[in-house]
Amino acid sequence: MEPRLSFVTLGVRDLAHATAFYRDVLKLPQIPTPDGVSFFELGRTWLSLYPRVELAHDAGLLDEAPHREFPGFALAHNVREREDVDRLLEELSAAGARIVKPAADAEWGGRSGYFADPEGFLWEVAWNSHFPHV
């Protein structure tokens, strides 16, 4: 895995309120995005706000007591080519990372999968032809 962080995605309970806070209070530059998600460019890393329940679902994790598995955020590493998602997840799995969600085509047109580090922190490995910083 290259030493690069592409996204930090926060699973938020109220997307409109969180977006207003990051845009209007913190004055972060918001990038035009489709409904249901907000992106802010922070140099070569982007901050993403996404509904918490949908982010947990995207990772294939539960976010309901008493079986809460979702930590509330995910880090993302974007790769250069579609097939790199599968390759990197296979390498990570062979080295001991726990695959949370195997690589699959995403409804937004890219490809992604998730793994967890030894402490359970969630990483998405993604290919997105529209993300410029790879």
N, CA and C atoms as a LAMMPS dump frame, in Angstrom:
ITEM: TIMESTEP
0
ITEM: NUMBER OF ATOMS
402
ITEM: BOX BOUNDS ff ff ff
-5.0000000000000000e+02 5.0000000000000000e+02
-5.0000000000000000e+02 5.0000000000000000e+02
-5.0000000000000000e+02 5.0000000000000000e+02
ITEM: ATOMS id mol type element x y z
1 1 1 N 0.85 -1.177 0
2 1 2 C 0 0 0
3 1 3 C 0.894 1.237 0
4 2 1 N 0.585 2.16 -0.869
5 2 2 C 1.363 3.393 -0.935
6 2 3 C 1.093 4.247 0.302
7 3 1 N 2.059 5.026 0.757
8 3 2 C 1.857 5.88 1.929
9 3 3 C 1.036 7.122 1.569
10 4 1 N -0.279 6.925 1.468
11 4 2 C -1.173 8.006 1.051
12 4 3 C -2.54 7.777 1.654
13 5 1 N -3.135 8.832 2.187
14 5 2 C -4.501 8.8 2.695
15 5 3 C -5.351 9.628 1.748
16 6 1 N -6.369 9.012 1.141
17 6 2 C -7.193 9.707 0.155
18 6 3 C -8.385 10.418 0.788
19 7 1 N -9.095 9.706 1.671
20 7 2 C -10.299 10.244 2.306
21 7 3 C -10.316 9.916 3.785
22 8 1 N -10.915 10.802 4.549
23 8 2 C -11.403 10.496 5.887
24 8 3 C -12.908 10.7 5.78
25 9 1 N -13.671 9.641 6.008
26 9 2 C -15.127 9.732 5.908
27 9 3 C -15.728 9.63 7.298
28 10 1 N -16.474 10.644 7.673
29 10 2 C -17.156 10.654 8.964
30 10 3 C -18.598 10.222 8.754
31 11 1 N -19.032 9.245 9.529
32 11 2 C -20.425 8.823 9.5
33 11 3 C -21.233 9.751 10.397
34 12 1 N -22.042 10.611 9.797
35 12 2 C -22.747 11.649 10.551
36 12 3 C -24.236 11.315 10.69
37 13 1 N -24.832 11.779 11.764
38 13 2 C -26.253 11.523 12.007
39 13 3 C -27.156 12.512 11.257
40 14 1 N -26.668 13.73 11.009
41 14 2 C -27.442 14.757 10.317
42 14 3 C -26.536 15.397 9.267
43 15 1 N -26.655 14.946 8.022
44 15 2 C -25.756 15.385 6.954
45 15 3 C -25.846 16.89 6.709
46 16 1 N -27.041 17.441 6.67
47 16 2 C -27.192 18.879 6.396
48 16 3 C -26.535 19.72 7.489
49 17 1 N -26.744 19.347 8.738
50 17 2 C -26.167 20.091 9.856
51 17 3 C -24.644 19.959 9.862
52 18 1 N -24.133 18.754 9.659
53 18 2 C -22.686 18.545 9.639
54 18 3 C -22.043 19.295 8.473
55 19 1 N -22.691 19.262 7.311
56 19 2 C -22.161 19.967 6.145
57 19 3 C -22.081 21.466 6.421
58 20 1 N -23.128 22.027 7.002
59 20 2 C -23.139 23.457 7.323
60 20 3 C -22.009 23.802 8.294
61 21 1 N -21.773 22.947 9.276
62 21 2 C -20.705 23.191 10.247
63 21 3 C -19.338 23.232 9.553
64 22 1 N -19.024 22.23 8.775
65 22 2 C -17.71 22.175 8.133
66 22 3 C -17.536 23.277 7.09
67 23 1 N -18.621 23.63 6.395
68 23 2 C -18.566 24.676 5.364
69 23 3 C -18.575 26.076 5.974
70 24 1 N -19.523 26.329 6.899
71 24 2 C -19.75 27.69 7.388
72 24 3 C -18.961 28.049 8.639
73 25 1 N -18.744 27.094 9.523
74 25 2 C -18.017 27.371 10.762
75 25 3 C -16.519 27.143 10.568
76 26 1 N -16.15 25.975 10.031
77 26 2 C -14.731 25.698 9.827
78 26 3 C -14.197 26.301 8.538
79 27 1 N -15.112 26.742 7.669
80 27 2 C -14.754 27.401 6.403
81 27 3 C -13.934 26.503 5.475
82 28 1 N -14.233 25.198 5.464
83 28 2 C -13.548 24.281 4.564
84 28 3 C -14.135 24.412 3.168
85 29 1 N -13.305 24.317 2.137
86 29 2 C -13.808 24.451 0.76
87 29 3 C -14.579 23.201 0.329
88 30 1 N -15.879 23.386 0.126
89 30 2 C -16.733 22.269 -0.273
90 30 3 C -16.651 22.059 -1.777
91 31 1 N -16.606 20.795 -2.169
92 31 2 C -16.552 20.401 -3.571
93 31 3 C -17.977 20.057 -3.999
94 32 1 N -18.432 20.472 -5.184
95 32 2 C -19.766 20.061 -5.637
96 32 3 C -19.871 18.532 -5.664
97 33 1 N -20.927 18.01 -5.046
98 33 2 C -21.121 16.567 -4.947
99 33 3 C -22.59 16.223 -5.132
100 34 1 N -22.874 14.971 -5.424
101 34 2 C -24.274 14.553 -5.538
102 34 3 C -24.958 14.566 -4.166
103 35 1 N -26.279 14.516 -4.18
104 35 2 C -27.043 14.456 -2.931
105 35 3 C -26.615 13.236 -2.12
106 36 1 N -26.663 13.375 -0.814
107 36 2 C -26.403 12.243 0.064
108 36 3 C -24.985 12.126 0.567
109 37 1 N -24.099 13.021 0.145
110 37 2 C -22.704 13.018 0.595
111 37 3 C -22.157 14.434 0.44
112 38 1 N -21.179 14.788 1.277
113 38 2 C -20.5 16.083 1.137
114 38 3 C -19.007 15.851 1.145
115 39 1 N -18.293 16.53 0.231
116 39 2 C -16.845 16.423 0.142
117 39 3 C -16.217 17.793 0.369
118 40 1 N -15.108 17.786 1.093
119 40 2 C -14.318 18.992 1.329
120 40 3 C -12.871 18.658 0.989
121 41 1 N -12.236 19.482 0.167
122 41 2 C -10.859 19.211 -0.223
123 41 3 C -9.907 19.819 0.797
124 42 1 N -9.022 18.982 1.305
125 42 2 C -8.022 19.405 2.281
126 42 3 C -6.642 19.09 1.697
127 43 1 N -6.297 19.779 0.65
128 43 2 C -5.07 19.436 -0.064
129 43 3 C -5.306 18.168 -0.865
130 44 1 N -4.43 17.183 -0.7
131 44 2 C -4.556 15.941 -1.46
132 44 3 C -5.429 14.91 -0.747
133 45 1 N -5.895 15.224 0.438
134 45 2 C -6.821 14.361 1.173
135 45 3 C -8.161 15.07 1.244
136 46 1 N -9.226 14.319 1.053
137 46 2 C -10.559 14.907 1.138
138 46 3 C -11.254 14.437 2.403
139 47 1 N -12.074 15.315 2.967
140 47 2 C -12.962 14.963 4.064
141 47 3 C -14.32 14.675 3.453
142 48 1 N -14.897 13.553 3.816
143 48 2 C -16.211 13.162 3.311
144 48 3 C -17.164 13.03 4.485
145 49 1 N -18.354 13.574 4.329
146 49 2 C -19.432 13.403 5.301
147 49 3 C -20.487 12.537 4.642
148 50 1 N -20.879 11.481 5.335
149 50 2 C -21.815 10.511 4.763
150 50 3 C -22.717 10.031 5.886
151 51 1 N -23.996 9.812 5.642
152 51 2 C -24.863 9.348 6.722
153 51 3 C -24.299 8.097 7.4
154 52 1 N -24.264 8.141 8.726
155 52 2 C -23.635 7.079 9.516
156 52 3 C -24.196 5.694 9.19
157 53 1 N -25.515 5.58 9.134
158 53 2 C -26.142 4.281 8.867
159 53 3 C -25.732 3.768 7.489
160 54 1 N -25.686 4.653 6.501
161 54 2 C -25.317 4.24 5.145
162 54 3 C -23.843 3.862 5.051
163 55 1 N -22.969 4.554 5.784
164 55 2 C -21.546 4.214 5.775
165 55 3 C -21.328 2.844 6.422
166 56 1 N -21.993 2.586 7.531
167 56 2 C -21.889 1.268 8.17
168 56 3 C -22.382 0.189 7.214
169 57 1 N -23.494 0.446 6.561
170 57 2 C -24.054 -0.515 5.606
171 57 3 C -23.084 -0.749 4.439
172 58 1 N -22.471 0.337 3.933
173 58 2 C -21.532 0.211 2.818
174 58 3 C -20.359 -0.691 3.186
175 59 1 N -19.938 -0.63 4.442
176 59 2 C -18.828 -1.466 4.911
177 59 3 C -19.29 -2.859 5.32
178 60 1 N -20.6 -3.078 5.347
179 60 2 C -21.119 -4.38 5.747
180 60 3 C -21.064 -4.594 7.243
181 61 1 N -21.13 -3.509 8.027
182 61 2 C -21.046 -3.605 9.484
183 61 3 C -22.345 -3.187 10.149
184 62 1 N -22.544 -3.67 11.369
185 62 2 C -23.71 -3.295 12.164
186 62 3 C -23.409 -2.012 12.929
187 63 1 N -24.418 -1.172 13.066
188 63 2 C -24.273 0.05 13.857
189 63 3 C -25.438 0.159 14.829
190 64 1 N -25.848 -0.98 15.356
191 64 2 C -26.983 -1.011 16.282
192 64 3 C -26.593 -1.771 17.537
193 65 1 N -26.955 -1.237 18.692
194 65 2 C -26.696 -1.929 19.959
195 65 3 C -27.531 -3.197 19.985
196 66 1 N -27.125 -4.259 20.593
197 66 2 C -25.871 -4.418 21.343
198 66 3 C -24.727 -4.934 20.482
199 67 1 N -24.909 -5.025 19.182
200 67 2 C -23.889 -5.619 18.309
201 67 3 C -23.164 -4.568 17.473
202 68 1 N -22.938 -3.417 18.043
203 68 2 C -22.309 -2.32 17.309
204 68 3 C -20.889 -2.708 16.899
205 69 1 N -20.621 -2.683 15.596
206 69 2 C -19.298 -2.994 15.061
207 69 3 C -18.641 -1.77 14.426
208 70 1 N -19.43 -0.816 14.024
209 70 2 C -18.96 0.309 13.23
210 70 3 C -18.346 1.398 14.111
211 71 1 N -17.093 1.808 13.838
212 71 2 C -16.452 2.825 14.671
213 71 3 C -16.924 4.256 14.397
214 72 1 N -17.728 4.468 13.348
215 72 2 C -18.253 5.806 13.071
216 72 3 C -17.493 6.575 12.01
217 73 1 N -16.379 6.032 11.546
218 73 2 C -15.625 6.685 10.488
219 73 3 C -14.847 5.627 9.716
220 74 1 N -14.36 6.029 8.557
221 74 2 C -13.513 5.146 7.756
222 74 3 C -12.43 5.986 7.101
223 75 1 N -11.256 5.4 6.996
224 75 2 C -10.166 5.993 6.232
225 75 3 C -10.204 5.347 4.853
226 76 1 N -9.724 6.031 3.844
227 76 2 C -9.753 5.445 2.499
228 76 3 C -8.422 5.64 1.8
229 77 1 N -8.07 4.63 1.041
230 77 2 C -6.875 4.662 0.199
231 77 3 C -7.341 4.378 -1.223
232 78 1 N -7.24 5.375 -2.098
233 78 2 C -7.639 5.193 -3.489
234 78 3 C -6.45 4.695 -4.308
235 79 1 N -6.735 3.742 -5.184
236 79 2 C -5.711 3.138 -6.033
237 79 3 C -5.873 3.618 -7.467
238 80 1 N -4.859 3.369 -8.277
239 80 2 C -4.821 3.898 -9.647
240 80 3 C -5.689 3.14 -10.641
241 81 1 N -5.803 1.822 -10.462
242 81 2 C -6.522 0.981 -11.42
243 81 3 C -7.576 0.144 -10.715
244 82 1 N -8.673 -0.157 -11.4
245 82 2 C -9.783 -0.946 -10.868
246 82 3 C -9.298 -2.254 -10.236
247 83 1 N -8.435 -2.987 -10.955
248 83 2 C -7.974 -4.301 -10.468
249 83 3 C -7.045 -4.178 -9.266
250 84 1 N -6.508 -2.982 -9.003
251 84 2 C -5.64 -2.787 -7.84
252 84 3 C -6.409 -2.949 -6.531
253 85 1 N -7.712 -2.715 -6.547
254 85 2 C -8.521 -2.903 -5.332
255 85 3 C -8.426 -4.356 -4.883
256 86 1 N -8.702 -5.279 -5.79
257 86 2 C -8.654 -6.707 -5.464
258 86 3 C -7.245 -7.134 -5.057
259 87 1 N -6.252 -6.69 -5.835
260 87 2 C -4.869 -7.068 -5.577
261 87 3 C -4.419 -6.622 -4.197
262 88 1 N -4.701 -5.359 -3.839
263 88 2 C -4.263 -4.833 -2.555
264 88 3 C -4.985 -5.523 -1.399
265 89 1 N -6.288 -5.747 -1.523
266 89 2 C -7.004 -6.444 -0.454
267 89 3 C -6.483 -7.868 -0.274
268 90 1 N -6.138 -8.543 -1.375
269 90 2 C -5.564 -9.892 -1.273
270 90 3 C -4.215 -9.853 -0.559
271 91 1 N -3.381 -8.874 -0.902
272 91 2 C -2.073 -8.735 -0.244
273 91 3 C -2.248 -8.47 1.252
274 92 1 N -3.157 -7.58 1.59
275 92 2 C -3.392 -7.243 2.989
276 92 3 C -3.926 -8.441 3.767
277 93 1 N -4.826 -9.17 3.158
278 93 2 C -5.373 -10.363 3.801
279 93 3 C -4.272 -11.392 4.06
280 94 1 N -3.425 -11.6 3.072
281 94 2 C -2.327 -12.561 3.22
282 94 3 C -1.363 -12.139 4.324
283 95 1 N -1.264 -10.842 4.57
284 95 2 C -0.371 -10.331 5.607
285 95 3 C -1.042 -10.26 6.976
286 96 1 N -2.336 -10.612 7.056
287 96 2 C -3.01 -10.663 8.347
288 96 3 C -4.109 -9.656 8.581
289 97 1 N -4.37 -8.761 7.628
290 97 2 C -5.48 -7.817 7.794
291 97 3 C -6.799 -8.577 7.696
292 98 1 N -7.785 -8.129 8.439
293 98 2 C -9.112 -8.751 8.394
294 98 3 C -9.936 -8.057 7.31
295 99 1 N -10.353 -8.806 6.304
296 99 2 C -11.198 -8.241 5.252
297 99 3 C -12.618 -8.159 5.791
298 100 1 N -13.142 -6.955 5.811
299 100 2 C -14.489 -6.701 6.332
300 100 3 C -15.517 -6.848 5.221
301 101 1 N -15.17 -6.339 4.044
302 101 2 C -16.038 -6.439 2.875
303 101 3 C -15.155 -6.654 1.653
304 102 1 N -15.288 -7.778 0.975
305 102 2 C -14.459 -8.043 -0.212
306 102 3 C -14.701 -7.004 -1.311
307 103 1 N -13.761 -6.893 -2.203
308 103 2 C -13.875 -5.952 -3.323
309 103 3 C -15.131 -6.237 -4.136
310 104 1 N -15.811 -5.164 -4.52
311 104 2 C -17.023 -5.276 -5.333
312 104 3 C -17.223 -3.97 -6.09
313 105 1 N -17.914 -4.05 -7.217
314 105 2 C -18.277 -2.839 -7.937
315 105 3 C -19.24 -2.034 -7.084
316 106 1 N -19.054 -0.716 -7.077
317 106 2 C -19.868 0.175 -6.244
318 106 3 C -20.958 0.831 -7.08
319 107 1 N -22.048 1.177 -6.429
320 107 2 C -23.174 1.798 -7.141
321 107 3 C -22.795 3.146 -7.736
322 108 1 N -21.738 3.784 -7.23
323 108 2 C -21.312 5.08 -7.753
324 108 3 C -20.354 4.935 -8.939
325 109 1 N -20.105 3.708 -9.387
326 109 2 C -19.335 3.498 -10.602
327 109 3 C -17.904 3.05 -10.41
328 110 1 N -17.412 3.031 -9.191
329 110 2 C -16.043 2.588 -8.933
330 110 3 C -16.017 1.163 -8.415
331 111 1 N -14.981 0.843 -7.687
332 111 2 C -14.83 -0.472 -7.077
333 111 3 C -14.213 -0.253 -5.705
334 112 1 N -14.688 -0.995 -4.699
335 112 2 C -14.12 -0.819 -3.367
336 112 3 C -14.33 -2.054 -2.508
337 113 1 N -13.575 -2.095 -1.438
338 113 2 C -13.686 -3.118 -0.406
339 113 3 C -13.129 -2.531 0.877
340 114 1 N -13.339 -3.215 1.993
341 114 2 C -12.915 -2.701 3.291
342 114 3 C -12.086 -3.733 4.04
343 115 1 N -11.106 -3.234 4.807
344 115 2 C -10.384 -4.089 5.74
345 115 3 C -10.288 -3.363 7.075
346 116 1 N -9.991 -4.113 8.128
347 116 2 C -9.807 -3.539 9.455
348 116 3 C -8.382 -3.798 9.91
349 117 1 N -7.813 -2.827 10.593
350 117 2 C -6.484 -3.01 11.169
351 117 3 C -6.63 -3.817 12.467
352 118 1 N -5.528 -4.14 13.154
353 118 2 C -5.63 -4.969 14.359
354 118 3 C -6.48 -4.368 15.481
355 119 1 N -6.661 -3.041 15.485
356 119 2 C -7.495 -2.395 16.501
357 119 3 C -8.946 -2.257 16.054
358 120 1 N -9.248 -2.687 14.841
359 120 2 C -10.609 -2.606 14.33
360 120 3 C -10.924 -1.345 13.55
361 121 1 N -9.923 -0.474 13.324
362 121 2 C -10.165 0.735 12.546
363 121 3 C -10.365 0.358 11.085
364 122 1 N -11.33 0.996 10.478
365 122 2 C -11.813 0.632 9.16
366 122 3 C -11.128 1.426 8.067
367 123 1 N -10.664 0.711 7.028
368 123 2 C -10.071 1.306 5.836
369 123 3 C -10.847 0.83 4.609
370 124 1 N -11.143 1.757 3.718
371 124 2 C -11.701 1.403 2.424
372 124 3 C -10.569 1.466 1.4
373 125 1 N -10.493 0.475 0.531
374 125 2 C -9.604 0.51 -0.617
375 125 3 C -10.521 0.721 -1.81
376 126 1 N -10.288 1.802 -2.557
377 126 2 C -11.233 2.162 -3.613
378 126 3 C -10.522 2.581 -4.887
379 127 1 N -11.212 2.344 -5.984
380 127 2 C -10.832 2.908 -7.281
381 127 3 C -11.998 3.771 -7.728
382 128 1 N -11.69 5.034 -8.033
383 128 2 C -12.685 5.986 -8.48
384 128 3 C -12.04 6.835 -9.565
385 129 1 N -12.513 6.7 -10.783
386 129 2 C -11.9 7.419 -11.899
387 129 3 C -12.032 8.938 -11.765
388 130 1 N -12.876 9.418 -10.855
389 130 2 C -13.083 10.858 -10.693
390 130 3 C -12.235 11.458 -9.576
391 131 1 N -11.544 10.626 -8.795
392 131 2 C -10.71 11.156 -7.715
393 131 3 C -9.329 11.472 -8.276
394 132 1 N -8.89 12.747 -8.21
395 132 2 C -7.675 13.15 -8.924
396 132 3 C -6.348 12.842 -8.24
397 133 1 N -6.344 12.484 -6.962
398 133 2 C -5.086 12.413 -6.214
399 133 3 C -4.605 10.991 -5.985
400 134 1 N -4.197 10.312 -7.029
401 134 2 C -3.596 8.985 -6.872
402 134 3 C -2.255 8.944 -7.565
